[in-house]
């Protein structure tokens, strides 16, 4: 990459993201794959929350959720999201904007089966984002799911992945006296080549 140091080396933004997360694993106290996910509702009012980025492949990112949740309804309703991955200990962040689709096939099944038994039961028991009177109600629902489906139920049809295919990514690294390094990657669509541009801090 043009006049960039080793932190930005490479010609694949997904591999660069993987490398930055791997490097942060040694220094971040919790969840180096945590992202702040931004969506908008039907009126254009924004929402943001932390979720875990679970899969990075050759052209997209995937996180998992209940499809009836507010985040899923807003993401799929708008067809697009933005997120930021921030590593405070390394002074780095990655910003992403892109289009979304459901990832509810074999990849979602495999991830769901990798979760703990209680997490799998919880996915069935939780009406995510809906009002809940007491925690005991939730735990009673978990027990009911366990009694009906056993300790390791299959993935619920209302739960799965959301795949984010970016058309814009920005890699930012802290610089002395706020003279930061910023590189923006853009492409017209998922089949187009990336254009990389250094930005003023």
Secondary structure, DSSP 8 states (H G I E B T S, - for coil): -TT--GGG-SS-HHHHHHHHHHHHHTT-SS-TTEEEEEEE-TTS-EEEEEEE--EE-SS-EEEEEETTSHHHHHHHHHTEEEEEEEETTTTEEEEEEEEEEEE-SHHHHHHHHHS-HHHHHHHHH--TTS--S-HHHHHHHHHHHHHHH-SS----TTEEEEEEEEEEEEEEE--GGG--EEEEEE-SSTTS--EEEEE--
